């Protein structure tokens, strides 16, 4: 899958005095650009400053891929002693940059007559391209998600990162997790067809559950499992059983158009699997007029991170949001940052900013208690004011008084995710701080003469903990689902025998259009669960977890195709399930159907 960010890669290098170079880069990982450029120029990292205000989309495609453009611009800038900007056009960007890793998944599964899965054996082979890039951790995360929401009593899973003569593949929303989940869901389908039951029944039968069914293949205990309730609520709100009966009746009386329905779950692990990346810093200044300057290591690519972190700081000081100004992410203010990736942007940077704000708030509280001779617990921050004993003063007035008393009004916040650890050699540990859960139910109509299809309806129930911003989270869920649907249906990359990409423009590569969205699209936040762990305001990550919700469309298409042979043969419909692939699967089933 191509990232297809609206803004392509771009970097501008401006040489300064001595060895200094300032890089303006469209990157999700400013610190890595800093390190790569310093290495290319043979200078220490302190000579390189990387700044990024915002990106026109990233989706993982700007985690490592921006390094080459920044380094080229920097080398030219130092050589010619002038600012240099490099910006490939869309075709060159698509040809030169890495994509989502495409996988071939082999599996064997053992099960009983009731559909209880007893053991699985997976092999995930990934096309990685000509260099390693992030292929190691991507293929690792596929293994971490080969269970999705299911308990495998016995499991053997391995990955094979394959060196190929194609572009070096890289990070993409989900980072291998969705590929692992697709393998798990295909296993469920195979078992359902083998025992002659509804796939949803097999899914529910094999969910993680009680103390003897809550250990993952990597030996982490699933402590926050809510998938049973998620599925029950979505099954009811989407009228799954009634629509299943209606679709069966429709297909029996429709020779050409066949409908399909599927409900698929998602359990997504939140944290970088490389433990050291689970840290963040922030810089908070409070000025004497009560306004706040905020800087952190996260990057904004349209996902609303800047706004969410500003909300956290405004909430701490109890001031209006417009009093908090977030400045461009720069390595000169917050050093050694992790990439804005792994759905950890709000979790990490929100907590770091909260830590910085609380340091200042604590100093203000101590100052007010001492100045006004009241106990600390009688200093209360209220909207745009502070109650001190039996009097109230404006927040800005308290700040000015604190400044006059030489109280520090600046703080460097820091956060590291607790509890997590991972031993890759042993294949065990706790790589994830928590899991995010969701489910989607999709219905499709397929023309069996052409393979063309329409998504008639999708219902989604997805949890975000105590949402920091419901509007942003709803947008992330809707967009993640559509992007995931495109990955599994229409988006097809094709290389020729020499490894040259032939689908390198919108004319030959089909991302979902507005007209491809479900005709009926219902998205609901499950706002009843708070995060099991003390995350920022008990919220949960919402960047990557919604992406695999698109699996429900692939399985609905498979269900429609299966109706051609009365659901007696598993279609084994490969992704991307383009109309051509759907038609070929239909023809295979027609040929295999008993007379």
C-alpha positions in Angstrom: 0.0 0.0 0.0 1.2 3.5 -0.9 1.0 6.1 1.8 -0.4 8.7 -0.6 0.0 11.6 1.8 -1.3 14.8 0.2 2.0 16.6 0.7 5.0 14.7 -0.7 8.4 14.6 0.8 10.2 17.9 1.0 13.3 19.3 2.8 15.1 22.6 2.9 18.6 23.1 4.4 19.9 26.5 5.4 23.6 26.7 6.2 24.6 28.8 9.2 27.8 29.9 10.8 30.6 27.4 11.5 29.2 23.8 11.0 25.5 24.8 11.7 22.7 23.7 9.4 19.0 24.2 10.0 16.8 21.6 8.3 13.1 22.2 7.6 11.8 18.7 6.9 8.5 17.0 6.4 9.3 14.2 8.9 7.7 12.2 11.7 11.1 11.8 13.3 13.0 15.1 13.6 15.7 13.5 15.9 16.5 10.8 13.3 16.8 13.4 10.6 19.2 15.3 12.9 21.3 12.2 13.4 21.4 11.2 9.8 22.3 14.7 8.5 25.0 15.1 11.2 26.4 11.7 10.1 26.3 12.7 6.4 28.1 16.0 7.1 30.5 14.5 9.6 29.5 17.0 12.3 28.1 16.5 15.8 24.3 16.5 16.3 24.5 19.9 18.1 25.3 21.5 14.8 22.1 20.3 13.2 18.7 21.7 14.1 15.6 20.1 12.5 12.3 21.9 12.5 8.8 20.7 11.4 5.7 22.7 11.9 3.3 20.3 10.3 3.0 17.7 7.5 0.3 17.2 4.9 0.0 13.6 6.0 2.4 11.0 7.0 0.9 7.6 7.9 4.4 6.2 8.7 5.8 7.2 5.3 7.7 10.0 6.8 9.2 8.2 9.7 12.5 7.2 8.0 11.9 8.0 4.3 12.5 11.8 4.8 16.1 11.2 5.8 17.5 10.9 2.3 16.0 14.1 1.1 17.1 16.1 4.2 20.7 14.7 3.8 20.9 15.5 0.1 19.7 19.0 0.7 22.1 19.5 3.6 25.1 18.3 1.6 24.3 20.6 -1.3 23.7 23.5 1.1 27.1 23.1 2.7 28.8 22.6 -0.6 27.2 25.7 -2.2 26.9 27.9 0.9 23.2 28.7 0.2 19.8 27.4 1.1 18.8 24.3 -0.9 15.3 22.8 -1.2 14.5 19.4 -2.6 11.0 18.2 -3.4 10.3 15.2 -5.7 7.1 15.3 -7.8 4.4 12.7 -7.1 5.6 10.1 -9.6 9.2 10.2 -8.3 8.0 10.2 -4.7 6.0 7.0 -5.3 8.8 5.3 -7.2 11.6 6.1 -4.7 9.9 5.8 -1.3 9.0 2.7 0.7 5.5 1.2 1.1 3.6 -0.9 3.5 5.2 -4.4 3.6 3.1 -6.9 1.6 3.0 -10.4 3.2 2.3 -13.9 2.2 0.8 -15.7 5.2 1.0 -19.5 5.5 -0.8 -21.3 8.3 -1.9 -24.6 9.7 -4.7 -24.8 12.3 -5.9 -27.5 14.5 -9.5 -27.4 15.9 -12.3 -29.6 17.2 -15.7 -30.3 15.8 -17.2 -27.3 17.7 -14.7 -24.8 16.2 -12.5 -24.5 19.3 -9.0 -23.7 18.0 -6.4 -25.9 19.6 -3.3 -24.8 17.9 -1.9 -22.7 15.0 1.3 -22.5 13.1 2.0 -19.3 11.2 4.7 -18.1 8.7 4.6 -14.4 7.8 6.8 -13.8 4.8 7.3 -10.1 4.0 8.6 -8.3 0.9 11.1 -5.9 2.5 13.0 -4.5 -0.5 16.7 -3.7 -1.0 17.6 -2.6 2.6 16.4 -3.3 6.1 14.8 0.1 7.0 12.2 -0.8 9.6 11.5 -4.3 8.3 12.7 -6.0 11.4 10.3 -4.3 13.8 7.5 -4.4 11.3 7.7 -8.2 10.9 8.0 -8.5 14.7 4.8 -6.5 15.2 3.0 -8.8 12.7 3.9 -11.7 15.1 2.7 -9.7 18.1 -0.8 -9.4 16.4 -1.1 -12.9 14.9 -3.6 -13.6 17.7 -5.7 -10.5 17.3 -8.5 -11.1 19.9 -8.0 -14.8 20.1 -6.4 -17.2 22.6 -4.3 -19.8 20.9 -3.7 -22.7 23.3 -0.6 -23.7 21.3 1.1 -21.4 18.8 4.2 -21.3 16.7 4.6 -18.1 14.7 7.7 -16.9 12.7 8.5 -14.1 10.3 10.6 -14.1 7.2 11.8 -10.6 6.1 12.7 -11.1 2.5 15.4 -9.2 0.6 14.0 -8.2 -2.8 14.9 -6.1 -5.8 12.2 -3.5 -5.0 12.0 -0.3 -3.1 12.9 -0.6 0.6 9.6 -0.9 2.4 8.9 1.0 5.6 6.5 2.0 8.3 2.8 2.3 7.6 -0.2 2.9 9.9 -0.4 -0.3 11.9 3.3 -1.2 11.4 2.8 -4.9 10.6 -0.1 -5.3 13.1 -2.8 -5.4 10.5 -1.0 -8.0 8.4 -0.8 -10.2 11.5 -4.5 -9.7 12.2 -5.5 -10.6 8.6 -3.8 -14.0 9.2 -5.7 -14.5 12.4 -9.0 -13.7 10.8 -8.4 -16.0 7.8 -7.8 -18.8 10.2 -11.2 -18.1 11.8 -12.8 -18.2 8.4 -11.2 -21.5 7.5 -12.4 -23.1 10.8 -15.9 -21.7 10.3 -16.2 -23.2 6.8 -14.8 -26.5 8.0 -17.4 -26.9 10.8 -20.2 -25.2 8.9 -20.8 -22.4 11.4 -21.1 -18.6 11.2 -17.6 -17.1 11.4 -18.9 -14.7 14.2 -19.8 -17.7 16.3 -16.2 -19.1 15.9 -14.8 -15.7 16.7 -16.7 -15.4 20.0 -15.9 -19.0 20.9 -12.1 -18.3 20.6 -11.9 -14.9 22.3 -9.5 -14.2 25.1 -11.3 -14.8 28.4 -10.7 -15.9 32.0 -7.4 -16.5 33.8 -6.7 -19.7 31.9 -7.3 -18.1 28.5 -5.6 -14.7 28.8 -1.9 -15.2 27.9 -0.7 -14.0 24.6 1.9 -15.9 22.4 4.5 -13.5 23.7 3.6 -14.2 27.4 1.9 -10.9 28.2 -1.3 -11.2 30.2 -4.4 -9.6 28.7 -5.7 -7.6 31.7 -8.0 -5.1 30.1 -10.1 -7.4 27.8 -13.4 -5.8 26.8 -13.9 -7.4 23.4 -16.8 -9.5 24.6 -18.8 -6.4 25.4 -17.7 -4.5 22.3 -18.9 -7.4 20.1 -22.1 -7.9 22.0 -23.1 -4.2 21.7 -22.1 -3.9 18.0 -23.9 -7.2 17.2 -27.1 -5.7 18.7 -26.8 -2.2 17.3 -26.0 -3.4 13.8 -28.9 -6.0 13.9 -26.4 -8.6 12.8 -28.6 -11.7 13.2 -31.6 -10.2 11.5 -29.5 -8.9 8.6 -27.8 -12.3 8.3 -31.2 -13.9 7.7 -32.3 -11.2 5.3 -29.1 -11.6 3.3 -29.5 -15.3 3.1 -33.0 -14.9 1.7 -31.9 -12.2 -0.7 -29.0 -14.3 -2.1 -31.4 -17.3 -2.6 -33.6 -15.2 -4.9 -30.9 -13.1 -6.6 -29.0 -14.7 -9.5 -26.5 -11.9 -10.3 -26.1 -9.7 -7.2 -24.9 -11.4 -4.0 -24.6 -9.8 -0.6 -22.2 -10.5 2.2 -21.9 -9.6 5.8 -19.0 -9.8 8.3 -18.3 -8.6 11.8 -14.6 -8.5 12.7 -12.9 -7.5 16.0 -9.6 -5.6 16.7 -7.2 -5.8 19.6 -4.2 -3.5 19.0 -1.2 -3.3 21.3 -0.1 0.3 22.2 3.6 1.1 22.7 6.8 1.0 20.7 8.1 -2.6 20.8 11.6 -1.1 21.0 11.2 -0.2 24.7 13.7 2.8 24.6 11.4 4.7 22.2 8.7 4.9 24.8 9.8 8.3 26.2 9.0 11.9 25.4 10.0 15.4 26.5 8.2 18.8 26.5 9.1 22.4 27.2 6.6 24.6 29.0 7.0 28.3 29.5 4.5 30.5 31.4 5.0 34.2 30.5 4.2 37.1 32.9 0.9 37.9 31.1 -0.4 34.4 31.8 0.1 33.0 28.3 1.8 29.7 27.8 4.4 28.5 25.3 4.5 24.8 24.6 6.9 22.7 22.7 7.1 18.9 22.6 8.7 16.2 20.5 5.6 15.1 18.7 4.9 16.1 15.1 1.6 17.2 13.6 0.4 15.5 10.4 -3.3 16.2 10.5 -4.1 13.8 13.4 -4.8 16.6 15.9 -1.8 15.9 18.2 -1.0 19.6 18.7 -4.5 20.4 19.8 -4.8 17.4 22.1 -1.5 18.3 23.9 -2.5 21.9 24.2 -5.8 20.8 25.7 -3.9 18.8 28.4 -1.8 21.9 29.3 -4.8 24.2 29.3 -6.6 21.8 31.6 -3.7 21.7 34.1 -3.6 25.5 34.4 -7.4 25.9 34.0 -6.8 28.5 31.3 -8.5 29.0 28.0 -7.1 27.0 25.1 -6.2 30.1 23.1 -3.8 31.0 25.9 -1.6 28.0 25.0 0.6 28.4 21.9 2.3 25.2 20.5 5.4 26.1 18.6 6.9 24.1 15.8 8.6 20.9 16.8 12.3 21.4 16.8 15.3 19.4 18.0 16.7 22.7 19.5 14.0 22.8 22.2 13.3 19.2 23.0 16.1 16.7 22.2 16.3 13.0 21.6 12.7 12.6 20.7 11.0 9.4 19.4 9.1 9.3 16.1 5.5 10.3 16.2 4.4 6.7 15.5 3.0 3.6 17.1 -0.1 5.5 18.1 1.9 6.9 21.0 1.9 10.6 20.1 -0.8 11.7 22.6 0.1 9.2 25.2 3.8 10.1 25.4 3.8 13.9 24.6 0.6 14.6 26.4 2.1 13.1 29.6 5.4 14.9 29.1 3.6 18.2 28.7 1.4 17.5 31.7 4.5 16.8 33.7 6.1 20.1 32.7 2.9 22.0 33.5 2.5 20.3 36.9 6.1 21.3 37.8 5.2 25.0 37.3 1.8 24.6 38.8 3.4 23.1 41.9 5.8 26.0 42.2 2.9 28.5 41.8 1.0 26.6 44.5 3.9 26.7 46.9 4.5 30.4 46.2 0.8 31.3 46.8 0.6 29.3 50.0 3.6 31.0 51.4 2.8 34.5 50.3 -0.8 34.4 51.5 -0.1 32.3 54.5 -2.6 29.5 53.7 -2.2 25.7 53.5 -1.4 24.3 50.1 -4.7 22.6 49.8 -6.4 26.0 49.9 -4.8 27.0 46.7 -7.2 26.0 43.9 -6.9 26.6 40.2 -10.2 27.6 38.7 -11.1 28.7 35.2 -8.6 31.6 34.4 -8.3 32.4 38.1 -6.8 30.9 41.4 -8.6 30.7 44.7 -6.2 31.3 47.6 -7.9 30.8 50.9 -11.0 33.1 50.8 -9.9 35.3 47.9 -9.5 34.9 44.1 -7.0 36.4 41.8 -6.5 36.1 38.0 -4.1 33.4 36.8 -2.1 36.1 35.1 -1.8 38.1 38.3 -0.5 35.2 40.2 2.0 34.5 37.5 3.2 38.1 37.6 3.6 38.0 41.4 5.5 34.7 41.1 7.9 36.3 38.6 8.5 39.3 40.8 9.4 36.8 43.6 11.9 35.0 41.3 9.9 31.8 40.9 10.9 29.7 37.9 8.1 29.7 35.3 9.7 27.3 32.9 9.9 23.5 33.0 11.2 20.6 31.0 8.6 17.8 31.2 9.4 14.2 30.7 7.6 10.9 30.6 8.5 7.3 30.1 6.0 4.5 29.7 6.1 2.3 32.9 5.8 -1.5 33.2 6.9 -2.4 29.7 9.8 -4.7 28.8 10.6 -7.1 26.0 13.2 -9.8 25.6 13.4 -10.5 21.9 15.8 -13.4 22.3 13.4 -15.2 24.6 10.3 -14.0 22.8 8.6 -12.9 26.0 7.8 -9.8 28.1 5.3 -7.0 28.2 5.9 -5.1 25.0 2.5 -3.2 25.3 1.3 -0.9 28.0 -2.3 -1.6 27.1 -4.6 -2.7 24.3 -7.1 -0.8 22.3 -10.3 -2.6 21.2 -12.9 -2.1 18.5 -15.1 -3.9 16.0 -16.7 -3.3 12.6 -19.6 -4.8 10.8 -19.8 -4.3 7.0 -22.3 -5.4 4.3 -21.4 -5.5 0.6 -23.2 -6.1 -2.7 -21.2 -8.0 -5.4 -22.0 -8.3 -9.1 -21.0 -11.9 -9.9 -20.7 -11.1 -13.6 -18.0 -8.4 -13.2 -16.7 -8.7 -9.7 -17.6 -5.1 -9.0 -18.9 -4.3 -5.5 -20.4 -1.7 -3.3 -20.1 -1.3 0.5 -23.7 -0.9 1.5 -23.3 -0.3 5.2 -20.7 -0.2 8.0 -21.2 0.0 11.7 -18.2 0.6 14.0 -17.9 0.6 17.7 -14.4 1.6 18.9 -13.1 2.5 22.3 -10.8 5.4 23.0 -10.9 5.4 26.8 -11.9 8.8 28.2 -11.5 10.6 24.9 -9.3 13.8 24.9 -11.2 15.1 21.9 -14.2 13.2 20.5 -14.3 15.1 17.2 -10.7 14.2 16.5 -11.1 10.6 17.6 -14.2 10.1 15.4 -12.3 11.5 12.5 -9.4 9.2 13.1 -11.7 6.2 13.3 -13.6 7.1 10.1 -10.4 7.8 8.2 -8.6 4.8 9.6 -11.4 2.5 8.5 -11.5 3.9 5.0 -7.8 3.7 4.6 -7.9 0.1 5.8 -10.7 -0.7 3.5 -8.6 0.7 0.6 -5.6 -1.4 1.6 -7.6 -4.6 1.4 -9.8 -3.8 -1.6 -8.8 -1.4 -4.4 -5.2 -0.3 -3.7 -2.9 -2.5 -5.8 0.8 -1.8 -6.4 2.5 -3.6 -9.3 6.2 -4.0 -10.1 7.6 -5.5 -13.3 10.1 -8.2 -13.5 13.0 -5.7 -13.1 11.6 -4.3 -9.9 10.3 -1.1 -11.4 7.1 0.3 -10.0 4.4 0.7 -12.7 1.6 2.0 -10.5 3.2 5.3 -9.6 0.4 7.9 -10.0 -3.3 8.4 -9.2 -4.1 7.4 -12.7 -2.9 3.8 -12.1 -3.3 3.4 -8.3 -6.8 3.6 -6.8 -7.2 4.9 -3.3 -10.8 5.1 -2.0 -12.9 8.0 -3.2 -15.7 9.7 -1.4 -18.1 7.6 -3.5 -16.4 4.4 -2.2 -17.4 5.0 1.4 -20.2 2.9 2.8 -23.6 4.2 1.8 -24.6 4.0 5.5 -21.7 4.7 7.8 -22.3 4.6 11.6 -19.4 5.2 13.9 -19.8 5.2 17.7 -17.3 5.7 20.5 -17.4 3.1 23.3 -17.1 5.7 26.0 -17.8 3.4 28.9 -14.3 2.0 29.5 -11.6 4.2 30.9 -8.0 3.2 30.2 -7.0 0.3 32.5 -3.6 2.1 33.1 -3.1 5.7 34.2 -2.7 7.2 30.7 -3.2 11.0 30.1 -6.7 11.6 31.5 -7.4 7.9 31.1 -7.6 8.2 27.3 -6.5 5.6 24.8 -4.5 5.8 21.5 -6.6 6.1 18.3 -4.1 6.5 15.5 -3.5 2.9 14.3 -6.1 0.8 16.1 -9.0 1.8 13.7 -7.1 0.9 10.6 -7.7 -2.9 10.8 -11.4 -2.3 11.2 -11.3 -2.4 7.3 -11.0 -6.2 7.6 -14.8 -6.4 7.9 -15.1 -5.3 4.2 -12.6 -8.0 3.0 -14.5 -10.7 5.0 -17.9 -9.4 3.8 -16.7 -9.7 0.2 -15.5 -13.2 1.0 -18.9 -14.0 2.5 -20.7 -12.7 -0.7 -18.3 -14.8 -2.9 -18.9 -17.9 -0.7 -22.7 -17.7 -1.3 -22.0 -18.7 -4.9 -21.2 -22.2 -3.6 -23.8 -22.1 -0.8 -21.0 -21.4 1.8 -19.6 -24.9 1.5 -16.1 -23.8 0.3 -13.8 -21.2 1.8 -13.2 -18.6 -1.0 -9.6 -17.8 0.2 -10.0 -14.4 -1.3 -6.6 -12.7 -1.3 -6.0 -9.0 -0.7 -6.2 -6.6 -2.3 -9.7 -7.9 -3.2 -9.9 -5.9 -6.4 -13.0 -6.6 -8.7 -10.7 -8.8 -10.8 -9.7 -10.9 -7.8 -13.3 -11.1 -6.7 -14.5 -12.2 -10.1 -11.7 -14.9 -10.3 -12.7 -16.2 -6.8 -16.3 -16.4 -8.0 -15.3 -18.4 -11.1 -13.2 -20.7 -9.0 -16.1 -21.5 -6.7 -18.5 -22.0 -9.6 -16.1 -24.5 -11.1 -15.6 -26.3 -7.8 -19.3 -26.3 -6.8 -20.8 -29.8 -6.9 -23.4 -30.3 -9.7 
